[in-house]
Amino acid sequence: MPEHAPRLLMLCGSLRAESLNRKAVEIAARAAEAAGAVIDRTAPKDLALPLYDQDDEAASGFPDAVLKLRERMQAADGFLVACPEFNGTMTAAMKNAIDWASRPREGEAQLACFRGKTAGLVAASPGKLGGIRGLPETRRVLSGIGVHVIAGDFALGNAHEMFDDQGNCKDDGVRAGIENVGTTLAKLTAAIKNS
Ligand SMILES: Cc1cc2nc3c(=O)[nH]c(=O)nc-3n(C[C@H](O)[C@H](O)[C@H](O)COP(=O)(O)O)c2cc1C
């Protein structure tokens, strides 16, 4: 059977242009590419979606930005997820995007954006713990909607000191830890896709 490259969508729970989480997930993305994955890179505002409101959905359906994101999610075999920890959990932007993408749509299988896909998680914070409390929350939510989240995740502490002007990680051990998320996710997703 021919090998098909796994397709991974990058999802970043920070909307900030200079996001440390985006810098971290870019390192994982490059490692995943080196391991044979094709990466769909989201832009900082791609998860700046209207706040989910069931009345709005009933009246107007899905906004264009949501439809575009859902299309990209459905085209993906897995997700490279980076999310800051806001008050101990994933950001509202990330949860809101997941909520929109989890809604049923006529003609689509239940949870078509998520079920059977894979995810690898990283978090970055200027704090010492790197957003480590948010990772299990993100894992729990994604697992609950049918995503296979890989065992190894990575929390990058002191993240504001870790990158040079080109976005390269200055610490070899840290870089290897982030790269491992991308490499492992690419390999697992390829194995599932080609099984
Ligand atoms: C509302 C809010 C809550 C935050 N809560 C936490 C927290 O619980 N733990 C933590 O490590 N950092 C926390 N931070 C700091 C973020 O980790 C920091 O702003 C980080 O740079 C955001 O990620 P980004 O650089 O990818 O945008 C919080 C920041 C904001 C704005």
The ligand as a Gaussian input file, in Angstrom:
#p B3LYP/6-31G(d) Opt

LIG

0 1
 C       -5.564000      36.280000      31.385000
 C       -4.198000      35.680000      31.529000
 C       -4.010000      34.650000      32.428000
 C       -2.754000      34.042000      32.544000
 N       -2.605000      32.962000      33.378000
 C       -1.423000      32.293000      33.382000
 C       -1.301000      31.066000      34.102000
 O       -2.207000      30.574000      34.735000
 N       -0.098000      30.429000      34.056000
 C        0.954000      30.920000      33.331000
 O        2.012000      30.273000      33.291000
 N        0.861000      32.077000      32.652000
 C       -0.297000      32.772000      32.639000
 N       -0.430000      33.932000      31.918000
 C        0.748000      34.462000      31.216000
 C        0.879000      33.852000      29.844000
 O        1.514000      32.591000      29.961000
 C        1.717000      34.777000      28.935000
 O        1.009000      35.967000      28.694000
 C        2.084000      34.088000      27.634000
 O        3.088000      34.828000      26.990000
 C        0.871000      33.945000      26.722000
 O        1.202000      33.133000      25.628000
 P        1.654000      33.720000      24.215000
 O        3.020000      34.336000      24.412000
 O        1.722000      32.538000      23.334000
 O        0.673000      34.755000      23.772000
 C       -1.656000      34.542000      31.793000
 C       -1.865000      35.613000      30.917000
 C       -3.109000      36.149000      30.757000
 C       -3.319000      37.261000      29.743000

